[in-house]
């Protein structure tokens, strides 16, 4: 909701298109978001405050038969 669904999807497509078949860093994803928002939001700065915290992000995965629930 912070970026809007449309901006989020556009940034993901932009990221995947520009980095397909390449080695990447997490900064590449955040830079893609910054590019799509015309650098009006510093997504990289915001996400680093969350992703660089010890123990975060917490991802829970459950297996139910052949399905994975994340």
Buried (B, 14 or more C-beta within 10 A) or exposed (E): EEBEEEBBEBBBEBBEEEBEEEEEEEEBBBBBBBBBBEEEBEBBEEBBEEEEEEEEEEEEEEEEEEEEEE
